[in-house]
């Protein structure tokens, strides 16, 4: 059973009616419903037929369809030379700015380098796949 069923309260909220009014429509047979236990359930298609127009979705239903994931990563690298920092920062800049395809996820990269301590901090914010690729690129530069 994959059809969406609404409670009387949900139908009343969607239509801007009082719960008693919706129950009256069900009892009079104007709005088809199924009794489950002590409560009525109204099928999505029956509600659309009753209203004569598509049933608006709730913000929660819309949000579930437009799910978005994002990763925030902080990478700290010790004992990094200025030359390696230069190569790595060029790679990071190119990888984060060259995202032009339709499936490319936005990617934001920030770096903080301390030459006195030889420490680099990289902050990456972006989609799951894009962040994983960028971390693989970093690993390749650091391994060489």
C-alpha positions, -999 to +999 in steps of 0.1 A: +000+000+000+019+031-012-010+056-016-008+085+008-036+085+034-046+117+054-062+119+087-093+141+092-072+167+110-047+168+081-075+173+055-090+200+077-056+218+079-050+215+041-085+228+032-088+254+059-119+238+074-129+227+109-124+191+118-161+186+124-169+199+089-146+173+073-161+145+095-195+156+083-185+154+047-172+118+054-204+108+073-226+122+045-206+103+019-194+135+001-158+126+009-148+089+006-129+076+036-118+044+052-123+037+088-091+024+105-098+016+142-116+046+155-103+071+129-110+079+093-083+080+067-088+098+033-069+087+002-049+113-017-068+107-049-102+109-031-092+143-016-081+156-050-114+145-066-133+161-038-115+194-041-114+193-079-077+203-079-043+189-069-038+185-032-010+209-020+019+193-003+030+202+032+064+218+037+077+186+053+068+165+021+084+191-001+115+192+021+119+154+019+119+155-019+145+183-020+169+168+005+204+184+005+235+171+021+266+190+029+299+182+045+321+205+066+357+192+070+387+206+087+421+191+077+452+200+097+486+192+082+518+196+102+553+199+088+544+212+054+569+232+034+560+264+017+566+247-017+541+219-009+517+245+005+519+263-029+512+231-049+484+221-026+468+256-026+469+257-064+452+223-065+425+234-040+418+266-059+415+249-092+393+221-079+369+244-061+366+270-089+363+247-119+329+234-110+308+241-141+289+209-149+252+204-142+259+178-115+287+197-099+280+205-063+291+238-049+324+236-030+340+262-008+377+259+004+396+282+028+432+278+038+453+291+067+490+286+065+516+293+092+551+292+077+567+296+111+551+265+124+548+246+091+511+241+097+483+242+072+446+242+080+422+235+052+384+241+056+362+224+031+324+229+028+305+212+000+286+182-012+296+146-002+311+135-035+329+168-042+345+168-008+356+132-011+372+139-044+390+169-031+403+150-001+416+123-024+434+150-045+450+164-013+461+129-002+478+125-036+498+157-034+508+150+002+519+114-006+543+126-034 
